[in-house]
Amino acid sequence: MLGSFAALLANTISQDGDALFPLLAIDRKSSFWATVITTIPALFVGIIYYFIEIHL
């Protein structure tokens, strides 16, 4: 298997896409917080699902 579903799920949650580039040009502080706000839940869900995936 190339990668775990937990990694794909976390990537899907934290994906900002191209919307972050204009925000970065306008306001760096807001782009930082937008990244933090999407990364923390992605890590949480990815880790939880990873451990669920191991036990199933």
C-alpha positions, 0 to 999 in steps of 0.5 A, a space after each residue: 500500500 502506498 500510503 495510509 488512509 489516515 494521511 490522505 484524510 489529514 491532507 484533505 482536512 488541511 488542504 488550503 488550496 490556491 485560496 491561501 496565496 492571495 491571502 498571503 499577499 494581503 495579510 501574512 498574519 491571517 494566512 499563518 492563522 488560517 494554516 494553523 486553524 486547518 493543521 491542528 484539526 487535521 493532525 488530530 483527526 489523522 492521528 486518531 484515525 491512524 490508531 483506529 486503522 492499526 487496531 482494525 
